[in-house]
Amino acid sequence: MRERVFIWVEIPVSDMGRAKAFYERILAMKMQSMSMGDEEYAFFPVKQEQNGGILVKGPRHTPSTNGVTVYIDGSPDLNIILSRVSEAGGQVIMEKAYLGDHAGYVGMFLDSEGNRIGLQHL
């Protein structure tokens, strides 16, 4: 049986400028932007061998607190990222917590668009 792994993630946004600024601030990185048709994109920077993702604004993409929870690598310390969330326009909904050796540390926030996003550090 072939192993199936997640290879891509799209986080829906309603205001690309606000969402891009939010993620650039909390993750301390720059995102590249582009548009195609009626959609706008901002790409999370990744190394060649890593899976990636984007912020996407378009008619088929609606931010939601109740959707799938995407977890971003919060290494080396989730508290660094979580400490920037409120100032950047989001809301921390779960402070850093240790879930054991198998899951490591996790935390969670609502981004500037209302999406529930997790952080994890093994």
PDB file as gemmi writes it, atoms N, CA and C in Angstrom:
CRYST1    1.000    1.000    1.000  90.00  90.00  90.00 P 1                      
ATOM      1  N   MET A   1       0.837  -1.185   0.000  1.00  0.00           N  
ATOM      2  CA  MET A   1       0.000   0.000   0.000  1.00  0.00           C  
ATOM      3  C   MET A   1       0.880   1.246   0.000  1.00  0.00           C  
ATOM      4  N   ARG A   2       0.534   2.196  -0.808  1.00  0.00           N  
ATOM      5  CA  ARG A   2       1.300   3.435  -0.903  1.00  0.00           C  
ATOM      6  C   ARG A   2       0.978   4.346   0.279  1.00  0.00           C  
ATOM      7  N   GLU A   3       2.022   4.931   0.862  1.00  0.00           N  
ATOM      8  CA  GLU A   3       1.832   5.888   1.957  1.00  0.00           C  
ATOM      9  C   GLU A   3       1.329   7.205   1.389  1.00  0.00           C  
ATOM     10  N   ARG A   4       0.286   7.746   1.980  1.00  0.00           N  
ATOM     11  CA  ARG A   4      -0.269   9.037   1.557  1.00  0.00           C  
ATOM     12  C   ARG A   4       0.080  10.075   2.606  1.00  0.00           C  
ATOM     13  N   VAL A   5       0.700  11.137   2.167  1.00  0.00           N  
ATOM     14  CA  VAL A   5       1.065  12.213   3.083  1.00  0.00           C  
ATOM     15  C   VAL A   5       0.495  13.521   2.550  1.00  0.00           C  
ATOM     16  N   PHE A   6       0.297  14.459   3.442  1.00  0.00           N  
ATOM     17  CA  PHE A   6      -0.163  15.775   3.026  1.00  0.00           C  
ATOM     18  C   PHE A   6       0.991  16.496   2.339  1.00  0.00           C  
ATOM     19  N   ILE A   7       0.718  17.064   1.173  1.00  0.00           N  
ATOM     20  CA  ILE A   7       1.794  17.707   0.422  1.00  0.00           C  
ATOM     21  C   ILE A   7       1.581  19.203   0.214  1.00  0.00           C  
ATOM     22  N   TRP A   8       0.404  19.712   0.530  1.00  0.00           N  
ATOM     23  CA  TRP A   8       0.117  21.113   0.238  1.00  0.00           C  
ATOM     24  C   TRP A   8      -1.002  21.587   1.146  1.00  0.00           C  
ATOM     25  N   VAL A   9      -0.985  22.844   1.519  1.00  0.00           N  
ATOM     26  CA  VAL A   9      -2.061  23.410   2.324  1.00  0.00           C  
ATOM     27  C   VAL A   9      -2.402  24.797   1.788  1.00  0.00           C  
ATOM     28  N   GLU A  10      -3.690  25.097   1.743  1.00  0.00           N  
ATOM     29  CA  GLU A  10      -4.163  26.414   1.335  1.00  0.00           C  
ATOM     30  C   GLU A  10      -4.988  26.994   2.474  1.00  0.00           C  
ATOM     31  N   ILE A  11      -4.565  28.136   2.994  1.00  0.00           N  
ATOM     32  CA  ILE A  11      -5.276  28.808   4.079  1.00  0.00           C  
ATOM     33  C   ILE A  11      -6.093  29.935   3.457  1.00  0.00           C  
ATOM     34  N   PRO A  12      -7.428  29.867   3.556  1.00  0.00           N  
ATOM     35  CA  PRO A  12      -8.267  30.888   2.927  1.00  0.00           C  
ATOM     36  C   PRO A  12      -8.223  32.215   3.673  1.00  0.00           C  
ATOM     37  N   VAL A  13      -8.252  33.300   2.920  1.00  0.00           N  
ATOM     38  CA  VAL A  13      -8.232  34.640   3.516  1.00  0.00           C  
ATOM     39  C   VAL A  13      -9.259  35.523   2.817  1.00  0.00           C  
ATOM     40  N   SER A  14      -9.721  36.549   3.524  1.00  0.00           N  
ATOM     41  CA  SER A  14     -10.636  37.509   2.908  1.00  0.00           C  
ATOM     42  C   SER A  14      -9.934  38.823   2.579  1.00  0.00           C  
ATOM     43  N   ASP A  15      -8.826  39.112   3.255  1.00  0.00           N  
ATOM     44  CA  ASP A  15      -8.043  40.324   3.011  1.00  0.00           C  
ATOM     45  C   ASP A  15      -6.574  39.908   2.901  1.00  0.00           C  
ATOM     46  N   MET A  16      -6.083  39.799   1.670  1.00  0.00           N  
ATOM     47  CA  MET A  16      -4.731  39.276   1.451  1.00  0.00           C  
ATOM     48  C   MET A  16      -3.665  40.143   2.103  1.00  0.00           C  
ATOM     49  N   GLY A  17      -3.770  41.446   1.990  1.00  0.00           N  
ATOM     50  CA  GLY A  17      -2.760  42.321   2.593  1.00  0.00           C  
ATOM     51  C   GLY A  17      -2.665  42.130   4.094  1.00  0.00           C  
ATOM     52  N   ARG A  18      -3.812  42.086   4.745  1.00  0.00           N  
ATOM     53  CA  ARG A  18      -3.851  41.902   6.197  1.00  0.00           C  
ATOM     54  C   ARG A  18      -3.316  40.526   6.582  1.00  0.00           C  
ATOM     55  N   ALA A  19      -3.749  39.483   5.885  1.00  0.00           N  
ATOM     56  CA  ALA A  19      -3.325  38.122   6.211  1.00  0.00           C  
ATOM     57  C   ALA A  19      -1.830  37.926   5.967  1.00  0.00           C  
ATOM     58  N   LYS A  20      -1.345  38.439   4.851  1.00  0.00           N  
ATOM     59  CA  LYS A  20       0.083  38.321   4.544  1.00  0.00           C  
ATOM     60  C   LYS A  20       0.913  39.029   5.604  1.00  0.00           C  
ATOM     61  N   ALA A  21       0.514  40.236   5.982  1.00  0.00           N  
ATOM     62  CA  ALA A  21       1.239  40.978   7.027  1.00  0.00           C  
ATOM     63  C   ALA A  21       1.203  40.219   8.351  1.00  0.00           C  
ATOM     64  N   PHE A  22       0.074  39.600   8.673  1.00  0.00           N  
ATOM     65  CA  PHE A  22      -0.064  38.829   9.908  1.00  0.00           C  
ATOM     66  C   PHE A  22       0.953  37.683   9.946  1.00  0.00           C  
ATOM     67  N   TYR A  23       0.971  36.856   8.905  1.00  0.00           N  
ATOM     68  CA  TYR A  23       1.871  35.698   8.902  1.00  0.00           C  
ATOM     69  C   TYR A  23       3.337  36.104   8.796  1.00  0.00           C  
ATOM     70  N   GLU A  24       3.628  37.129   8.020  1.00  0.00           N  
ATOM     71  CA  GLU A  24       5.009  37.608   7.955  1.00  0.00           C  
ATOM     72  C   GLU A  24       5.474  38.084   9.327  1.00  0.00           C  
ATOM     73  N   ARG A  25       4.601  38.722  10.067  1.00  0.00           N  
ATOM     74  CA  ARG A  25       4.957  39.227  11.409  1.00  0.00           C  
ATOM     75  C   ARG A  25       5.156  38.091  12.406  1.00  0.00           C  
ATOM     76  N   ILE A  26       4.179  37.195  12.514  1.00  0.00           N  
ATOM     77  CA  ILE A  26       4.287  36.174  13.568  1.00  0.00           C  
ATOM     78  C   ILE A  26       5.350  35.125  13.263  1.00  0.00           C  
ATOM     79  N   LEU A  27       5.590  34.831  11.983  1.00  0.00           N  
ATOM     80  CA  LEU A  27       6.579  33.817  11.611  1.00  0.00           C  
ATOM     81  C   LEU A  27       7.928  34.422  11.241  1.00  0.00           C  
ATOM     82  N   ALA A  28       8.045  35.745  11.272  1.00  0.00           N  
ATOM     83  CA  ALA A  28       9.299  36.454  10.980  1.00  0.00           C  
ATOM     84  C   ALA A  28       9.903  36.002   9.657  1.00  0.00           C  
ATOM     85  N   MET A  29       9.104  36.084   8.589  1.00  0.00           N  
ATOM     86  CA  MET A  29       9.567  35.708   7.257  1.00  0.00           C  
ATOM     87  C   MET A  29       8.815  36.521   6.218  1.00  0.00           C  
ATOM     88  N   LYS A  30       9.270  36.461   4.983  1.00  0.00           N  
ATOM     89  CA  LYS A  30       8.634  37.162   3.872  1.00  0.00           C  
ATOM     90  C   LYS A  30       7.951  36.154   2.957  1.00  0.00           C  
ATOM     91  N   MET A  31       6.795  36.548   2.441  1.00  0.00           N  
ATOM     92  CA  MET A  31       6.034  35.703   1.528  1.00  0.00           C  
ATOM     93  C   MET A  31       5.999  36.363   0.150  1.00  0.00           C  
ATOM     94  N   GLN A  32       6.113  35.555  -0.895  1.00  0.00           N  
ATOM     95  CA  GLN A  32       5.997  36.042  -2.265  1.00  0.00           C  
ATOM     96  C   GLN A  32       4.532  35.993  -2.686  1.00  0.00           C  
ATOM     97  N   SER A  33       4.084  37.011  -3.422  1.00  0.00           N  
ATOM     98  CA  SER A  33       2.689  37.100  -3.845  1.00  0.00           C  
ATOM     99  C   SER A  33       2.559  36.953  -5.347  1.00  0.00           C  
ATOM    100  N   MET A  34       1.384  36.489  -5.768  1.00  0.00           N  
ATOM    101  CA  MET A  34       1.036  36.451  -7.187  1.00  0.00           C  
ATOM    102  C   MET A  34      -0.477  36.349  -7.315  1.00  0.00           C  
ATOM    103  N   SER A  35      -0.978  36.677  -8.491  1.00  0.00           N  
ATOM    104  CA  SER A  35      -2.402  36.545  -8.802  1.00  0.00           C  
ATOM    105  C   SER A  35      -2.553  35.686 -10.039  1.00  0.00           C  
ATOM    106  N   MET A  36      -3.675  34.956 -10.085  1.00  0.00           N  
ATOM    107  CA  MET A  36      -3.986  34.157 -11.261  1.00  0.00           C  
ATOM    108  C   MET A  36      -5.509  34.144 -11.400  1.00  0.00           C  
ATOM    109  N   GLY A  37      -6.007  34.703 -12.475  1.00  0.00           N  
ATOM    110  CA  GLY A  37      -7.453  34.783 -12.646  1.00  0.00           C  
ATOM    111  C   GLY A  37      -8.072  35.615 -11.536  1.00  0.00           C  
ATOM    112  N   ASP A  38      -9.068  35.045 -10.872  1.00  0.00           N  
ATOM    113  CA  ASP A  38      -9.755  35.774  -9.802  1.00  0.00           C  
ATOM    114  C   ASP A  38      -9.233  35.415  -8.414  1.00  0.00           C  
ATOM    115  N   GLU A  39      -8.039  34.837  -8.352  1.00  0.00           N  
ATOM    116  CA  GLU A  39      -7.459  34.456  -7.063  1.00  0.00           C  
ATOM    117  C   GLU A  39      -6.127  35.153  -6.814  1.00  0.00           C  
ATOM    118  N   GLU A  40      -5.867  35.436  -5.535  1.00  0.00           N  
ATOM    119  CA  GLU A  40      -4.593  36.005  -5.089  1.00  0.00           C  
ATOM    120  C   GLU A  40      -3.915  34.978  -4.192  1.00  0.00           C  
ATOM    121  N   TYR A  41      -2.581  34.923  -4.255  1.00  0.00           N  
ATOM    122  CA  TYR A  41      -1.816  33.953  -3.474  1.00  0.00           C  
ATOM    123  C   TYR A  41      -0.640  34.628  -2.775  1.00  0.00           C  
ATOM    124  N   ALA A  42      -0.277  34.100  -1.627  1.00  0.00           N  
ATOM    125  CA  ALA A  42       0.968  34.458  -0.947  1.00  0.00           C  
ATOM    126  C   ALA A  42       1.576  33.139  -0.481  1.00  0.00           C  
ATOM    127  N   PHE A  43       2.814  32.887  -0.867  1.00  0.00           N  
ATOM    128  CA  PHE A  43       3.464  31.597  -0.643  1.00  0.00           C  
ATOM    129  C   PHE A  43       4.318  31.586   0.617  1.00  0.00           C  
ATOM    130  N   PHE A  44       4.126  30.549   1.452  1.00  0.00           N  
ATOM    131  CA  PHE A  44       5.015  30.327   2.585  1.00  0.00           C  
ATOM    132  C   PHE A  44       6.353  29.853   2.031  1.00  0.00           C  
ATOM    133  N   PRO A  45       7.477  30.444   2.462  1.00  0.00           N  
ATOM    134  CA  PRO A  45       8.777  29.999   1.961  1.00  0.00           C  
ATOM    135  C   PRO A  45       9.122  28.620   2.520  1.00  0.00           C  
ATOM    136  N   VAL A  46       9.590  27.737   1.645  1.00  0.00           N  
ATOM    137  CA  VAL A  46       9.999  26.393   2.061  1.00  0.00           C  
ATOM    138  C   VAL A  46      11.262  25.994   1.317  1.00  0.00           C  
ATOM    139  N   LYS A  47      11.975  25.056   1.890  1.00  0.00           N  
ATOM    140  CA  LYS A  47      13.125  24.480   1.206  1.00  0.00           C  
ATOM    141  C   LYS A  47      12.611  23.468   0.192  1.00  0.00           C  
ATOM    142  N   GLN A  48      13.400  23.171  -0.789  1.00  0.00           N  
ATOM    143  CA  GLN A  48      13.005  22.313  -1.902  1.00  0.00           C  
ATOM    144  C   GLN A  48      12.387  20.989  -1.457  1.00  0.00           C  
ATOM    145  N   GLU A  49      12.939  20.355  -0.444  1.00  0.00           N  
ATOM    146  CA  GLU A  49      12.483  19.026  -0.043  1.00  0.00           C  
ATOM    147  C   GLU A  49      11.276  19.050   0.896  1.00  0.00           C  
ATOM    148  N   GLN A  50      10.784  20.217   1.246  1.00  0.00           N  
ATOM    149  CA  GLN A  50       9.668  20.322   2.181  1.00  0.00           C  
ATOM    150  C   GLN A  50       8.340  20.510   1.457  1.00  0.00           C  
ATOM    151  N   ASN A  51       7.268  20.136   2.133  1.00  0.00           N  
ATOM    152  CA  ASN A  51       5.929  20.413   1.636  1.00  0.00           C  
ATOM    153  C   ASN A  51       5.624  21.882   1.882  1.00  0.00           C  
ATOM    154  N   GLY A  52       4.708  22.444   1.115  1.00  0.00           N  
ATOM    155  CA  GLY A  52       4.475  23.871   1.229  1.00  0.00           C  
ATOM    156  C   GLY A  52       3.020  24.248   1.359  1.00  0.00           C  
ATOM    157  N   GLY A  53       2.787  25.548   1.255  1.00  0.00           N  
ATOM    158  CA  GLY A  53       1.435  26.049   1.365  1.00  0.00           C  
ATOM    159  C   GLY A  53       1.347  27.515   1.010  1.00  0.00           C  
ATOM    160  N   ILE A  54       0.112  27.988   0.934  1.00  0.00           N  
ATOM    161  CA  ILE A  54      -0.151  29.363   0.541  1.00  0.00           C  
ATOM    162  C   ILE A  54      -1.317  29.937   1.338  1.00  0.00           C  
ATOM    163  N   LEU A  55      -1.386  31.254   1.323  1.00  0.00           N  
ATOM    164  CA  LEU A  55      -2.611  31.959   1.660  1.00  0.00           C  
ATOM    165  C   LEU A  55      -3.320  32.146   0.329  1.00  0.00           C  
ATOM    166  N   VAL A  56      -4.629  31.999   0.298  1.00  0.00           N  
ATOM    167  CA  VAL A  56      -5.355  32.153  -0.962  1.00  0.00           C  
ATOM    168  C   VAL A  56      -6.640  32.944  -0.732  1.00  0.00           C  
ATOM    169  N   LYS A  57      -6.849  33.938  -1.605  1.00  0.00           N  
ATOM    170  CA  LYS A  57      -8.082  34.727  -1.597  1.00  0.00           C  
ATOM    171  C   LYS A  57      -8.776  34.503  -2.927  1.00  0.00           C  
ATOM    172  N   GLY A  58     -10.023  34.094  -2.864  1.00  0.00           N  
ATOM    173  CA  GLY A  58     -10.780  33.872  -4.086  1.00  0.00           C  
ATOM    174  C   GLY A  58     -12.195  33.434  -3.773  1.00  0.00           C  
ATOM    175  N   PRO A  59     -13.024  33.360  -4.794  1.00  0.00           N  
ATOM    176  CA  PRO A  59     -14.442  33.060  -4.589  1.00  0.00           C  
ATOM    177  C   PRO A  59     -14.725  31.661  -4.036  1.00  0.00           C  
ATOM    178  N   ARG A  60     -13.813  30.746  -4.167  1.00  0.00           N  
ATOM    179  CA  ARG A  60     -14.015  29.380  -3.665  1.00  0.00           C  
ATOM    180  C   ARG A  60     -13.313  29.129  -2.336  1.00  0.00           C  
ATOM    181  N   HIS A  61     -12.828  30.177  -1.689  1.00  0.00           N  
ATOM    182  CA  HIS A  61     -12.050  30.032  -0.455  1.00  0.00           C  
ATOM    183  C   HIS A  61     -12.610  30.968   0.613  1.00  0.00           C  
ATOM    184  N   THR A  62     -13.128  30.383   1.699  1.00  0.00           N  
ATOM    185  CA  THR A  62     -13.749  31.155   2.774  1.00  0.00           C  
ATOM    186  C   THR A  62     -13.085  30.832   4.104  1.00  0.00           C  
ATOM    187  N   PRO A  63     -12.536  31.828   4.788  1.00  0.00           N  
ATOM    188  CA  PRO A  63     -11.952  31.577   6.110  1.00  0.00           C  
ATOM    189  C   PRO A  63     -13.004  31.018   7.069  1.00  0.00           C  
ATOM    190  N   SER A  64     -12.558  30.162   8.000  1.00  0.00           N  
ATOM    191  CA  SER A  64     -13.496  29.567   8.948  1.00  0.00           C  
ATOM    192  C   SER A  64     -12.797  29.128  10.219  1.00  0.00           C  
ATOM    193  N   THR A  65     -13.430  29.402  11.334  1.00  0.00           N  
ATOM    194  CA  THR A  65     -12.950  28.910  12.620  1.00  0.00           C  
ATOM    195  C   THR A  65     -13.251  27.424  12.761  1.00  0.00           C  
ATOM    196  N   ASN A  66     -14.230  26.931  12.028  1.00  0.00           N  
ATOM    197  CA  ASN A  66     -14.699  25.557  12.174  1.00  0.00           C  
ATOM    198  C   ASN A  66     -14.155  24.589  11.133  1.00  0.00           C  
ATOM    199  N   GLY A  67     -13.209  25.007  10.326  1.00  0.00           N  
ATOM    200  CA  GLY A  67     -12.670  24.132   9.299  1.00  0.00           C  
ATOM    201  C   GLY A  67     -11.567  23.229   9.828  1.00  0.00           C  
ATOM    202  N   VAL A  68     -10.823  22.658   8.931  1.00  0.00           N  
ATOM    203  CA  VAL A  68      -9.680  21.811   9.259  1.00  0.00           C  
ATOM    204  C   VAL A  68      -8.631  22.656   9.973  1.00  0.00           C  
ATOM    205  N   THR A  69      -7.976  22.091  10.975  1.00  0.00           N  
ATOM    206  CA  THR A  69      -6.905  22.808  11.660  1.00  0.00           C  
ATOM    207  C   THR A  69      -5.574  22.444  11.023  1.00  0.00           C  
ATOM    208  N   VAL A  70      -4.877  23.431  10.534  1.00  0.00           N  
ATOM    209  CA  VAL A  70      -3.546  23.261   9.963  1.00  0.00           C  
ATOM    210  C   VAL A  70      -2.536  23.556  11.064  1.00  0.00           C  
ATOM    211  N   TYR A  71      -1.515  22.701  11.205  1.00  0.00           N  
ATOM    212  CA  TYR A  71      -0.456  22.926  12.191  1.00  0.00           C  
ATOM    213  C   TYR A  71       0.820  23.338  11.470  1.00  0.00           C  
ATOM    214  N   ILE A  72       1.406  24.426  11.930  1.00  0.00           N  
ATOM    215  CA  ILE A  72       2.659  24.950  11.400  1.00  0.00           C  
ATOM    216  C   ILE A  72       3.770  24.586  12.373  1.00  0.00           C  
ATOM    217  N   ASP A  73       4.959  24.296  11.850  1.00  0.00           N  
ATOM    218  CA  ASP A  73       6.112  23.998  12.701  1.00  0.00           C  
ATOM    219  C   ASP A  73       6.436  25.226  13.537  1.00  0.00           C  
ATOM    220  N   GLY A  74       6.361  25.081  14.839  1.00  0.00           N  
ATOM    221  CA  GLY A  74       6.612  26.191  15.752  1.00  0.00           C  
ATOM    222  C   GLY A  74       7.990  26.183  16.365  1.00  0.00           C  
ATOM    223  N   SER A  75       8.917  25.432  15.779  1.00  0.00           N  
ATOM    224  CA  SER A  75      10.273  25.328  16.315  1.00  0.00           C  
ATOM    225  C   SER A  75      10.976  26.674  16.267  1.00  0.00           C  
ATOM    226  N   PRO A  76      11.859  26.985  17.165  1.00  0.00           N  
ATOM    227  CA  PRO A  76      12.300  26.161  18.288  1.00  0.00           C  
ATOM    228  C   PRO A  76      11.446  26.330  19.534  1.00  0.00           C  
ATOM    229  N   ASP A  77      10.573  27.370  19.583  1.00  0.00           N  
ATOM    230  CA  ASP A  77       9.757  27.600  20.773  1.00  0.00           C  
ATOM    231  C   ASP A  77       8.451  28.270  20.364  1.00  0.00           C  
ATOM    232  N   LEU A  78       7.343  27.604  20.607  1.00  0.00           N  
ATOM    233  CA  LEU A  78       6.028  28.142  20.239  1.00  0.00           C  
ATOM    234  C   LEU A  78       5.750  29.503  20.854  1.00  0.00           C  
ATOM    235  N   ASN A  79       6.290  29.739  22.038  1.00  0.00           N  
ATOM    236  CA  ASN A  79       6.011  31.003  22.724  1.00  0.00           C  
ATOM    237  C   ASN A  79       6.502  32.216  21.944  1.00  0.00           C  
ATOM    238  N   ILE A  80       7.556  32.049  21.154  1.00  0.00           N  
ATOM    239  CA  ILE A  80       8.058  33.156  20.333  1.00  0.00           C  
ATOM    240  C   ILE A  80       6.977  33.586  19.345  1.00  0.00           C  
ATOM    241  N   ILE A  81       6.370  32.615  18.670  1.00  0.00           N  
ATOM    242  CA  ILE A  81       5.320  32.910  17.690  1.00  0.00           C  
ATOM    243  C   ILE A  81       4.047  33.373  18.390  1.00  0.00           C  
ATOM    244  N   LEU A  82       3.626  32.638  19.418  1.00  0.00           N  
ATOM    245  CA  LEU A  82       2.387  32.986  20.125  1.00  0.00           C  
ATOM    246  C   LEU A  82       2.428  34.400  20.700  1.00  0.00           C  
ATOM    247  N   SER A  83       3.611  34.853  21.111  1.00  0.00           N  
ATOM    248  CA  SER A  83       3.725  36.196  21.698  1.00  0.00           C  
ATOM    249  C   SER A  83       3.468  37.303  20.675  1.00  0.00           C  
ATOM    250  N   ARG A  84       3.523  36.990  19.389  1.00  0.00           N  
ATOM    251  CA  ARG A  84       3.318  37.985  18.329  1.00  0.00           C  
ATOM    252  C   ARG A  84       1.884  38.005  17.791  1.00  0.00           C  
ATOM    253  N   VAL A  85       1.096  36.997  18.127  1.00  0.00           N  
ATOM    254  CA  VAL A  85      -0.223  36.817  17.514  1.00  0.00           C  
ATOM    255  C   VAL A  85      -1.170  37.985  17.780  1.00  0.00           C  
ATOM    256  N   SER A  86      -1.368  38.362  19.025  1.00  0.00           N  
ATOM    257  CA  SER A  86      -2.325  39.433  19.356  1.00  0.00           C  
ATOM    258  C   SER A  86      -1.932  40.758  18.723  1.00  0.00           C  
ATOM    259  N   GLU A  87      -0.659  41.105  18.829  1.00  0.00           N  
ATOM    260  CA  GLU A  87      -0.158  42.358  18.258  1.00  0.00           C  
ATOM    261  C   GLU A  87      -0.360  42.406  16.745  1.00  0.00           C  
ATOM    262  N   ALA A  88      -0.309  41.229  16.095  1.00  0.00           N  
ATOM    263  CA  ALA A  88      -0.449  41.164  14.641  1.00  0.00           C  
ATOM    264  C   ALA A  88      -1.908  41.096  14.186  1.00  0.00           C  
ATOM    265  N   GLY A  89      -2.848  41.013  15.134  1.00  0.00           N  
ATOM    266  CA  GLY A  89      -4.258  41.023  14.761  1.00  0.00           C  
ATOM    267  C   GLY A  89      -4.981  39.706  14.929  1.00  0.00           C  
ATOM    268  N   GLY A  90      -4.354  38.733  15.589  1.00  0.00           N  
ATOM    269  CA  GLY A  90      -4.992  37.444  15.832  1.00  0.00           C  
ATOM    270  C   GLY A  90      -5.330  37.271  17.303  1.00  0.00           C  
ATOM    271  N   GLN A  91      -5.680  36.047  17.672  1.00  0.00           N  
ATOM    272  CA  GLN A  91      -6.048  35.753  19.056  1.00  0.00           C  
ATOM    273  C   GLN A  91      -5.527  34.372  19.445  1.00  0.00           C  
ATOM    274  N   VAL A  92      -4.740  34.297  20.504  1.00  0.00           N  
ATOM    275  CA  VAL A  92      -4.269  33.007  21.015  1.00  0.00           C  
ATOM    276  C   VAL A  92      -5.456  32.322  21.683  1.00  0.00           C  
ATOM    277  N   ILE A  93      -5.753  31.082  21.277  1.00  0.00           N  
ATOM    278  CA  ILE A  93      -6.861  30.344  21.881  1.00  0.00           C  
ATOM    279  C   ILE A  93      -6.381  29.121  22.663  1.00  0.00           C  
ATOM    280  N   MET A  94      -5.093  28.789  22.544  1.00  0.00           N  
ATOM    281  CA  MET A  94      -4.498  27.721  23.349  1.00  0.00           C  
ATOM    282  C   MET A  94      -3.032  28.056  23.553  1.00  0.00           C  
ATOM    283  N   GLU A  95      -2.666  28.314  24.783  1.00  0.00           N  
ATOM    284  CA  GLU A  95      -1.266  28.584  25.105  1.00  0.00           C  
ATOM    285  C   GLU A  95      -0.440  27.315  24.902  1.00  0.00           C  
ATOM    286  N   LYS A  96       0.859  27.453  24.853  1.00  0.00           N  
ATOM    287  CA  LYS A  96       1.777  26.329  24.692  1.00  0.00           C  
ATOM    288  C   LYS A  96       1.485  25.271  25.752  1.00  0.00           C  
ATOM    289  N   ALA A  97       1.320  24.032  25.296  1.00  0.00           N  
ATOM    290  CA  ALA A  97       1.048  22.914  26.205  1.00  0.00           C  
ATOM    291  C   ALA A  97       1.847  21.701  25.751  1.00  0.00           C  
ATOM    292  N   TYR A  98       2.314  20.917  26.702  1.00  0.00           N  
ATOM    293  CA  TYR A  98       3.073  19.700  26.401  1.00  0.00           C  
ATOM    294  C   TYR A  98       2.111  18.521  26.363  1.00  0.00           C  
ATOM    295  N   LEU A  99       2.092  17.798  25.249  1.00  0.00           N  
ATOM    296  CA  LEU A  99       1.191  16.661  25.085  1.00  0.00           C  
ATOM    297  C   LEU A  99       1.904  15.319  25.170  1.00  0.00           C  
ATOM    298  N   GLY A 100       3.149  15.312  25.614  1.00  0.00           N  
ATOM    299  CA  GLY A 100       3.896  14.067  25.744  1.00  0.00           C  
ATOM    300  C   GLY A 100       4.935  13.910  24.654  1.00  0.00           C  
ATOM    301  N   ASP A 101       5.756  12.881  24.802  1.00  0.00           N  
ATOM    302  CA  ASP A 101       6.864  12.660  23.872  1.00  0.00           C  
ATOM    303  C   ASP A 101       6.411  12.465  22.428  1.00  0.00           C  
ATOM    304  N   HIS A 102       5.265  11.866  22.224  1.00  0.00           N  
ATOM    305  CA  HIS A 102       4.806  11.576  20.867  1.00  0.00           C  
ATOM    306  C   HIS A 102       4.352  12.840  20.125  1.00  0.00           C  
ATOM    307  N   ALA A 103       3.663  13.744  20.807  1.00  0.00           N  
ATOM    308  CA  ALA A 103       3.117  14.942  20.155  1.00  0.00           C  
ATOM    309  C   ALA A 103       3.914  16.207  20.439  1.00  0.00           C  
ATOM    310  N   GLY A 104       4.720  16.205  21.488  1.00  0.00           N  
ATOM    311  CA  GLY A 104       5.515  17.377  21.816  1.00  0.00           C  
ATOM    312  C   GLY A 104       4.675  18.529  22.328  1.00  0.00           C  
ATOM    313  N   TYR A 105       5.038  19.744  21.914  1.00  0.00           N  
ATOM    314  CA  TYR A 105       4.364  20.960  22.358  1.00  0.00           C  
ATOM    315  C   TYR A 105       3.413  21.453  21.273  1.00  0.00           C  
ATOM    316  N   VAL A 106       2.253  21.936  21.683  1.00  0.00           N  
ATOM    317  CA  VAL A 106       1.289  22.507  20.743  1.00  0.00           C  
ATOM    318  C   VAL A 106       0.729  23.809  21.307  1.00  0.00           C  
ATOM    319  N   GLY A 107       0.220  24.624  20.439  1.00  0.00           N  
ATOM    320  CA  GLY A 107      -0.474  25.855  20.779  1.00  0.00           C  
ATOM    321  C   GLY A 107      -1.421  26.154  19.634  1.00  0.00           C  
ATOM    322  N   MET A 108      -2.336  27.093  19.814  1.00  0.00           N  
ATOM    323  CA  MET A 108      -3.306  27.363  18.765  1.00  0.00           C  
ATOM    324  C   MET A 108      -3.739  28.827  18.811  1.00  0.00           C  
ATOM    325  N   PHE A 109      -4.059  29.357  17.632  1.00  0.00           N  
ATOM    326  CA  PHE A 109      -4.524  30.740  17.544  1.00  0.00           C  
ATOM    327  C   PHE A 109      -5.532  30.891  16.416  1.00  0.00           C  
ATOM    328  N   LEU A 110      -6.275  31.984  16.467  1.00  0.00           N  
ATOM    329  CA  LEU A 110      -7.094  32.412  15.341  1.00  0.00           C  
ATOM    330  C   LEU A 110      -6.280  33.456  14.599  1.00  0.00           C  
ATOM    331  N   ASP A 111      -6.137  33.282  13.289  1.00  0.00           N  
ATOM    332  CA  ASP A 111      -5.358  34.258  12.527  1.00  0.00           C  
ATOM    333  C   ASP A 111      -6.188  35.517  12.264  1.00  0.00           C  
ATOM    334  N   SER A 112      -5.641  36.440  11.513  1.00  0.00           N  
ATOM    335  CA  SER A 112      -6.317  37.715  11.245  1.00  0.00           C  
ATOM    336  C   SER A 112      -7.608  37.534  10.458  1.00  0.00           C  
ATOM    337  N   GLU A 113      -7.789  36.369   9.847  1.00  0.00           N  
ATOM    338  CA  GLU A 113      -8.968  36.095   9.028  1.00  0.00           C  
ATOM    339  C   GLU A 113      -9.996  35.230   9.743  1.00  0.00           C  
ATOM    340  N   GLY A 114      -9.667  34.759  10.952  1.00  0.00           N  
ATOM    341  CA  GLY A 114     -10.581  33.907  11.709  1.00  0.00           C  
ATOM    342  C   GLY A 114     -10.342  32.421  11.549  1.00  0.00           C  
ATOM    343  N   ASN A 115      -9.271  32.023  10.843  1.00  0.00           N  
ATOM    344  CA  ASN A 115      -8.931  30.605  10.720  1.00  0.00           C  
ATOM    345  C   ASN A 115      -8.282  30.110  12.006  1.00  0.00           C  
ATOM    346  N   ARG A 116      -8.613  28.883  12.417  1.00  0.00           N  
ATOM    347  CA  ARG A 116      -7.968  28.252  13.569  1.00  0.00           C  
ATOM    348  C   ARG A 116      -6.692  27.579  13.058  1.00  0.00           C  
ATOM    349  N   ILE A 117      -5.545  28.009  13.592  1.00  0.00           N  
ATOM    350  CA  ILE A 117      -4.244  27.504  13.164  1.00  0.00           C  
ATOM    351  C   ILE A 117      -3.499  26.969  14.378  1.00  0.00           C  
ATOM    352  N   GLY A 118      -2.892  25.798  14.229  1.00  0.00           N  
ATOM    353  CA  GLY A 118      -2.115  25.211  15.307  1.00  0.00           C  
ATOM    354  C   GLY A 118      -0.627  25.388  15.081  1.00  0.00           C  
ATOM    355  N   LEU A 119       0.114  25.299  16.160  1.00  0.00           N  
ATOM    356  CA  LEU A 119       1.579  25.272  16.126  1.00  0.00           C  
ATOM    357  C   LEU A 119       2.009  23.996  16.825  1.00  0.00           C  
ATOM    358  N   GLN A 120       3.072  23.376  16.339  1.00  0.00           N  
ATOM    359  CA  GLN A 120       3.588  22.170  16.988  1.00  0.00           C  
ATOM    360  C   GLN A 120       5.099  22.170  16.929  1.00  0.00           C  
ATOM    361  N   HIS A 121       5.694  21.673  17.999  1.00  0.00           N  
ATOM    362  CA  HIS A 121       7.141  21.474  18.067  1.00  0.00           C  
ATOM    363  C   HIS A 121       7.371  20.145  18.764  1.00  0.00           C  
ATOM    364  N   LEU A 122       7.952  19.198  18.038  1.00  0.00           N  
ATOM    365  CA  LEU A 122       8.206  17.865  18.614  1.00  0.00           C  
ATOM    366  C   LEU A 122       9.406  17.863  19.510  1.00  0.00           C  
TER     367      LEU A 122                                                      
END                                                                             
